[in-house]
Amino acid sequence: MKNILHVVFLIASVTVFAQSSKTPVKEFTLSLPVSSVEVNSSDSQKITYVIIRSKSFSKSKGYMNVATNLPAGFSITFEPAEGIFDRGEATFTLENAVPGTYNIIINATLNNKKKGSILTVLVR
């Protein structure tokens, strides 16, 4: 009986772990590999973004943008900025940006649904 309980617990543990790393059931997720970056006031930095799609969003055209007003001296470009993609790069370019800490919200929009991730940018 004790061995059966161990097997049941092991199967339940593996099932819970597998479910936590699965594709979303009905929507999509946007993730960034880091939550913060440091950039010099006149430099650039690339950040990879990943979109994990459910089956219903697998063929949806996506759009990348920024939800916050960018501080003076900041610009961000996305490659790709739109299309059917699962990952891409956001390039932050700073030109005489004021040193400080800024929270930038990166958005992905698919099927009129938005998901965002916050990236903290420390300008030196």
Residue pairs with C-beta under 8 A, 6 or more apart in sequence:
23 52
23 53
23 54
23 55
24 52
24 53
24 54
25 54
26 54
26 56
27 54
27 56
27 57
27 113
27 115
28 51
28 52
28 53
28 54
28 57
28 60
28 108
28 110
28 113
28 115
29 51
29 52
29 115
30 49
30 50
30 51
30 106
30 107
30 108
30 115
30 116
30 117
31 49
31 50
31 52
31 117
32 47
32 48
32 49
32 50
32 106
32 117
32 119
33 47
33 48
33 50
34 47
34 119
35 118
35 119
35 120
36 119
36 120
36 121
36 122
37 45
37 47
37 92
37 119
37 120
37 121
37 122
38 121
38 122
38 124
39 45
39 92
39 94
39 97
39 121
39 122
39 123
39 124
40 94
40 123
40 124
41 73
41 94
41 96
41 97
41 98
41 99
41 123
41 124
42 94
42 95
42 96
42 97
43 94
44 91
44 92
44 93
44 94
45 91
45 92
45 121
46 89
46 90
46 91
46 92
47 89
47 90
47 91
47 92
47 106
47 119
48 87
48 88
48 89
49 64
49 87
49 88
49 89
49 90
49 106
49 108
49 117
50 86
50 87
51 62
51 85
51 86
51 87
51 108
51 110
52 86
53 60
53 86
53 110
57 110
57 111
59 84
60 84
60 110
60 111
61 82
61 83
61 84
61 110
62 82
62 83
62 84
62 85
62 108
62 109
62 110
63 81
63 82
63 108
63 109
63 110
64 78
64 80
64 81
64 82
64 88
64 90
64 106
64 107
64 108
64 109
65 78
65 81
65 107
65 109
66 76
66 104
66 105
66 106
66 107
67 105
67 106
67 107
67 114
67 116
68 103
68 104
68 105
70 76
70 104
71 97
71 98
71 100
71 102
72 97
72 98
73 94
73 95
73 96
73 97
73 98
74 92
74 93
74 94
74 97
74 102
74 104
74 121
75 92
75 93
75 94
75 95
76 90
76 91
76 92
76 93
76 104
77 90
77 91
77 93
78 88
78 89
78 90
78 91
79 88
79 89
79 91
80 88
90 106
92 104
92 121
94 123
97 123
98 123
99 123
99 124
100 122
100 123
101 120
101 121
101 122
101 123
102 120
102 121
102 123
103 118
103 119
103 120
103 121
104 118
104 119
104 120
104 121
105 116
105 117
105 118
105 119
106 116
106 117
106 118
106 119
107 114
107 115
107 116
108 114
108 115
108 116
